[in-house]
Amino acid sequence: MNILFPTGLFHFKTPIHSESSPLQIFTTDALPLSLEYFSTPCGLPPPSARVHPKVKYQSRPHLGVQDVWKYGYVVASKAIEIASDVLSHHIRGPRRKSWGIEMTVISAFMRGLAPHSALVDLVTIRFFMGLSGLVPLPSDALVTPVTFRVRKLNLRGFLATFDAAETGSRVLSGEWVVGRSTWQRLQTEWNVKSNPSEENATPRQNSKERVVYYLHGGGYYLSSAAAQRSISIPLSKHTDSRVFALDYRLAPETIFPGPLHDVVCGYLRLIDDLQIPPQNIIICGDSAGGALCLALIMYLRDNAYPIPSGAILMSPWVDLTMSCNSWDSNSRYDIVPFPSLDNHLHPILLYLGERLEQHLTHPYASPLFGDLTGLPPLLIQSGDVEVLSDEIILFAHKARLAGVEILHERYEDGVHVSQAFPFLATTQQAFMSMRRFVRDILPKVQIGSPQPFNATTEQELGSELVSDNATVVGGDGVVTDIGMEGVFDKLSSVKENVGEEQDIYGVANQRNLPSWGPISPFTSKTDCRPAADVETGEEGKDLLHPALLMQSTTRPSSTMSSI
């Protein structure tokens, strides 16, 4: 199969935003030498690794009264740095040509923070990251928290020992996220099923709908499902799907493979307890969550469990050895602080703990070292100025060589997980590309077809969504915990604007759909809780050498070839 690339990906002068730019074909048969260093699971890290297997975790140094001046120094130096970048932005232009003032300020604030991390502890950082209202949320979504007990599942392979230790007392939590237009559609379908004799009762064929299993990022030690609603809400809206976001355990309280164990339990709950067909499930994750998505798929494949239909990965962290050059070349642009090995908040040391030497290159921790055969179709999105840029390129290349159907999009001037920044023009393009992947691309290439939900699945999903614990993110982006009884009163003001999303999300007859309200036939259970680069091809047909890809320009256009 031919590999199609927009000409704007390379050093050709084509309009970056042109949707009609021509495509050229590039093929080569040479396996890049750089991939040889990532071909041995659980082996030695590459010579360029920035994390040594025998390094030991350094705890936070004690701070005394004599260190108080350091806080003032950091505040003053950051204020000067931000002011300098803002001034330079207006006089000489931004550091990257497409950046607005918001990205300039964020980059200036985050750049160079790592050396000062000793001034704060993990509890303080988690507190500030958990504050709601610091970042405006996408509007109009229903969020329902869910808790469930983790029981012994008789897991096979790598997680068997950890599964055997489960007693049924541990509880995991997560949340269902449903965009307004999707919720309205579900209400209409539920109402039609409850009243089949109603005039014009023509439910669309969405009993075969998708469910997205979302895993948040945060370096394995930060963030939560609630903190990442800036991603999960538009993800639900653009894919017209119910999104289940899991709160897996974080490091250092739980080290590898504890978070993976939680992710596997959450997935098996979807397909076993809720009886959602795996062909209907798409997994999605950003950064560390993207790596957990890949670890989940590889674990399922290795132990003969059903795998999901596809995956959407935003800036996945696939190499914990930090071996690629973009950790240096893009550090002056990206928002990810560059950690030193004596940093008490070094995410790799926190995540792997005392098992660092044993698991640094384990495929479930560093997917770039794994065997990628048998993976489902992947949509990977990354930025060309993020520190993970090179390792993501290598992973996409290795996956394609393994016969995986893959679309890799690199966004010009994009930072790490740029989808989390709603003010960026590429953010909307990225989510629209996810929509195209789910709606147009995935049905053509996935193994098996989505299956109709049975009555039990519909009942269980309805029961979990229609809960007194429901949270509404209104049209103003404000989160309100009012339960299902208050949903209609809270959002009745958006009734006249029901049709405004019709063109964006492709839902027919939006203006005739009922607004928010508890009209589901299900009762609540109190105990329940596309765009740029395209890579695809057959094994043995190589694309342009990744070294050239690392030097290329990129384009956030909507041009996409069919697989």
N, C-alpha and C positions, 0 to 999 in steps of 0.2 A: 504494500500500500504506500502511496506517495506521501511525503511529508510536505505540507503546505505552510509557508510562512509569509506574512505580510512583508513587503520589501522594506517598510519602515523599521523593521526589527534590526536591520544591519545599517551600514554606513551609507545607505542610499538616501538621497534628498527627496523624501516624499512627505506630503502633508501629514502631520501626526494625527489629526482628528478626522482624516478623510475615511469615510466608510466604503468608498468605492475604489480604494487603491488596489493595484494589481497584486497578484500573488506570484511568487517564484518558487521553484522546487530546488531543494538542496539535499544531496545525498552523499554519503561517504561510507566506507566500510571499515575504517580504523577505529578500534576500541581505544579511547583515551587512557593514557597511562595513569592518570590521576585516579581513576576508578579502581585500579589494582589495590590501592591502599585501603579500600573500603569493601573488599571482597571476602574478608575472613571474619565471620561473626565471633564475638568474644575473643578476638585476637589482640595483637599489639596495636596501639593507635598509630596513625601516620606520623612521619618524622616532623611534620609541621604542627603537631597538636599543641595547643596552648594549655591543656589540662593534663598533668602527668598522673598516671594511675596510682602512684604511691603518695600523692599529696594528702595532707591531713587537714581537717577542718580547724580553723582558727576562730575561737569564740570572740565575742565583742570585747574590746579592751575597756577597762574600767575608766570612767571619766570622773574627775574631781572638780572642785571649785576652780582650780587653776585652768580648767579647760573651757570655762564659760565663754571666754572671748572668741572661741572658735565658731560659735553659733553666729555671733555678730559678723565675723569675717565672711562666712559663707553667704549670709544674707546680703551683705554689701557687695561682695564680688559677683554674686548672681545678678543683683540689680544693675550693676555696671555692665555686665556681659549682655543682659537683655536689652538695656538701653542702647548699647553700642550696635547690636544686631538690628534693632529697629531703625536706628539712624542710618545704618548702612543699607538697609532694605529700601529706604526712601531715596537715598542718594545714588547708590551704585546698583541697586537692585537686589533681590533675594539671593541667598546662597544657591538655590536651585530655581531655574527660570519660571517654573509653574507655581511656586509657593506663594501663598498669600501671607498677610501679616500674622495670621493665627499660627500658621505652621512655623514661621520664623521665630515667634515667641516661644512656642512649645519646644522647638529644637534647642534654642538658647538655654532654656531652663533645664532641660534634661541632660544636655551635654556636659560631661565632666562631673556628674554628681557622685559617681561610684566612690571616688577617693574620700568622700566626706560621709560615707554611710555609717561610720562608727559613732556619729553624733545621734543616731536614732536607733531604736530597737525594732524588732519585727512587729511587736504588738502595736506600736505607734503607727507604723506604716500601714498595717492592716486597718487600723481605725480610720485613718484619713481616706484610704481607698474605698472604705465602706460607706462613707458619708453620701447620702443621696442628695441630689440637687446640684452637685458640683458640675455635672455635665448634663445638658438638656437631653431628654430621652425622645426617641421617635414617638409620635402620638398614636392614639387609638389602638390599643391592644388590651386583651384580657390575659392576665397572668394569674395562674392558680397554683399555689404551692402544694407539693406532694411529699409525703414521707412513706417509707416502706422498710420493713425489716429484712435484713440480709440473712438468709438461711443457708444451710449447707446444700450445695448444688452438685456435689460429686464432680467437681471440675477435674479435667484431665490435664496432664502435662505440667507445665511450669508453675501453675497456680494450685496444683493439687494440695500441697502442704498448707497453704494459706487458707484454702477452702475448708480443709479438715478441721481447722481451729475455730470455725464459726459455730456459735451456740444458738443463734437465732435471736440474740438480745441486741445486736448492733443495728442501728437505724441509719439509713441514708436519706437524704432529701434532694429535692429538685423542684422544678416548676414547669408547668405547661404554659407555653406562650402562643397566643393565637391572635393574628392581626384582625382588625375590625371587619374587613371585607370577607376574610375566610370564615369568621364567626357568623356573619350574616348568611353566608352560603350554607353553613352547617345547620343553622336554625331553619332555613327554608327547607332543606332536605329532611330534617327531623320532622318538621311540621307536615310535609307531604306524606311521609311514611305513617304518621299518626292519623292522617286524614286522606286516605287514598282516593276517596270519591270526590274530593274537592275539584272544582273546575280548574282547568289549565294546570293540573298537577303533572308536571313533566320533570322529574328529578334528573339531573344530568348524571353521566356515568362516573360518579366520583366515589362509589363504593370501593374503587381501586385506588384511592388517593394515597398520597405519600405522607410519611411521618419522618421528621428530621430529628435525629439524636445529636444534640449539640454539646460539645465539651469546651469549656472556657479555657483561655490561656492565663498567664500570670506567672510564668517561670516555675511552676509546680508548687510555689509557696505563697502566692497571692491570689486575690480576686475570688469571684463566686459567680454563680449563675445570675443572681440579681444584679451584680455589678457590670455584667456584660450584656445587659438588655439593649444597649446601643447597637449590638449585633443581632441578638436573637429576635428582636421585634421586626426590624426590616427583613431579616431572613424569613420569618413566617409570612410577611406580607408579599414578598417578591416570589416566593416559591408556592404561595397559596397552600401552605401546609401547617399542620400542628407541629410545634417544636417542643421537644422535651429536653430541657437543659438540666444536667446533673451537677450536683455539688459533691464532687469526689473529695476524699481526705487530702489535706495539704501537708507538704514537708515544712519543717523537719519533724513534726509530730508523727507523721507517717511517711516512711521512706519507700523507695522502689522495692518491690512491685505493688505496694499497697494501693496507690491510685489506680493502677491498671486493673487490679482485682475489683475495685469499686465499679470501674467502667464496664467490665465484663458482666458484673452482676446487674448493672442497669440495663445493658443490652439484652441479656437473657430474660429479664423481667418483661421487656417489651414483647419478645417473641413467644415466651412461654406463658407468663401470667396474663398478659393482655391479648395474647394470640394474634399479634400483628405479623403478617407474613414478612419474612426478611426481604423478599423482593420489593416490598413497599417502603423499606427503611433506607434513608440516606443518612450517613453520619457526616458531621461537620465539626470543625474545630479550628481554633486560631492559636498560633505559636505553640506552646506546650500542649494545648488541647489538640492541635493538629497532629503532633507526634503521638499522642495517646490514641487518636483515631487510627493511625497506621499500626500502632502496637496492638490495638484491638483486632483489626483485620488479620494481622499475621498470626495472632494467637488463635483466632477462630479457624483460620485456614490450617494451621499446624495441628489442630486437634479435632478436625472434622466436624466443626460446628457450622451451621448455616451462616454465610457471610451476607452483609447488606448489599444492596443493589449498586451503590456508588458512594463516593466521598467527595466532599468539598473542603479543601484545605487552604486556610489563609495563613501565609507566612509560617509554615510548619517548621518546628525546630527539630531537624533530623540528625544532627551530629553534635553530641555532647563533648566531643574532643576539641571542638572549636578550631578545626584544622584549616579552614579556608581563608583566603586572603581578604575577603570582604569584611572580616572582623576588624581589620586595620584600615582598609581603604575607604570604608563607609562610616567609620566611627565619628567623623566630624559632621555628618549629616543626620544619622539615625537618632531615634529617641531612646534606644536601648542603651543604658549605661554599660560601659566596658568594665567588667569585674576583674579585679586582681585576685590571685589565689589566696591571699591572706584576708580577703574580705569576708566578714562574718555573715554577709547576705549573699554569698556566691551561690546562685541557684543550683548548680550542678553538685556542689558539695553538700548542700542541704538535702537535695533529692536522693542522691545515692548513699550518703552517709558513710558508714564503715564498710559498705559493700562497693565502694568506688572502683577499686582495682578489679573486682570480679565482674562488674556490670557496666563499666564505662562504654564498652563497645558492644554490649548486648543489643541485638536487633529490637527488642522491646523497649529499650531506653534510647538507642541511637538507630533509628530505622534505616539510615543510609548504609549501615553495615549488613543489612538483612538480605535474604533471598526474596525478591519482589515478584516472583512468578505467582500467578493466580490471584493477584489483586483485582478488585472490581474497577470499573472506569473511574478516573480521578479528574477533578477540576482543581488545579493548583493556582493560586494567585499570590504574587509576591511583588515587592517594590525593588527598583533597580538601585536604590541608595540605602537599603537596609543591610544590617550586618550579616544577616542570614542569606543574602542573595546568592552567593556562590554555591553554598551547600544545597540550596533548593534546586538550582540549575543541575547540579550533579545528580541529585535524587531523581528529578524528572527524566534526565537522560538515561539513568540506570533502569528506571521503571519501563521506559519505552523499549530498551533493549531486551527486557524480560517479557515483552509481549503485552504490556499493559496498555489499554486504551487511555490516553491522557491528553488533556488540554492544559497547557501551562501558559499563564498570562503574567507578563511582567509589566508593571505600570511605571511610566516615566516619572521620575522624582518621587516615587512612592517610598514611604518609610515603613517600618515594621507594623503590620496589621493596620494599614491605612484605612481599612473599612470602618474602623471605630471612630473616625473623624468625619462627622456629617457635613462639615463645611468644605470638604474637598470635592472637586468635580468628579474625580475618579471613583469616589465612594458609590455614587449612584450607578455609574457604569459597571462597577464590580458586582453590585447586587442584581442589576439587570442581566449580567452575564450568568449569574447563578440561576436566575429564572430560566434563561434559555437552555442552560445545561440540564436542568430538571425536566423542563417541559418538552424540549425539542431534541436534545442530543442523547440523553440517557435512555429513553425508550428504544432507540435504534441499536444501542450497543451493549446494554446490560444483559447478563445471562438470566433467562427467565423473564417473565412479565409480571407486573403488579397484579395481585390477586384481590378479589372482592373481600371486604371485611365480613366476617360472619356475625351473627346476632350477638354473640358473647363479646366480641371485640367492640362492636358499636356500643353495647351497654356499658362496658367497663370504661371506655374512653369518654363517653358522655357523662358517666358518674364522676370521673375525676375532674372534668372541666367544669361541671356545674356544681360548685362547692361554695359553702358559706365563707371559705377562706379566699375567695376570688379577690384579686386586686385589679383595678382598672387604671390604665394609663390613658388619660383623657386626651381630647384634642389639643389641650394646652401643654401636654407632656407631663402633667402633674400626676403623681401616683396617689391613688385613694384606695384604702382598704374598706370597702363597703359591703362586700358579699354580693351574692347574686341578686338578692331582693332589691338592692339599691342600684344595680347596674342601669336599669332603664331610666330612673330619675336622674342619675348622674350624667348620662350621655344622650338624653333626649334632645339636647340642643344641636347635635350633629345630624339630626334626622334629615334636614333639608339639604345636606351636603353629601348624601349617601353616594351619589353618582360620580363624585369627583375623581375616584380612583379607577374608574372603569377602563380607561385607555392604558393605564400603567400596569394593572394586574390582570387584565384580560378577562374579568368576570362579567358575564353577560347580564343585562337587565338589572344592574346595580340599583337603579332608582326604585325598582319595585320590591326590593328586599326589605324585610322588616329591620328596624334599627336594633340596637342592643336591647336585650331583655331576656328574662328567664323563661323562654317558651320551649325549651328542650323537653322531650318526653321522658327524659331520664331524671331520676331523683338523686340527691346528693348522698354520698357515703361519708360519714364522719370519720371513719377509720382510714380513708384513703388520702388519702391525701386529696451576551458574552463578549468579548473584548479581545485581547491581543494575540500573543504567540500561541500557536497550535502545534502540539507534538503528538503524533500518533504514527503507527506503522507496524510492520511485521518484524519479528525477530531477525536480526542479521542485516537489517537496513538501517544504517546509522544516519544521523543528521549531522549538521555542521558541528565541528568540534566545540565542546563546551567552553574551551578557552576563548574562542571567538565570541561566544554568546556573552561571556562575562564583560567583554569590551564593547558590546553593541549598544546602540540606542534602542529605546523601547517606545511603544506607542499604545496608549489606552484607547484604541478605537473599538468599534463594534464589529469589525470584520472577523468572521469565523468560518472556517471550512467545515463541512460535514465529515464525520468520521466514516 
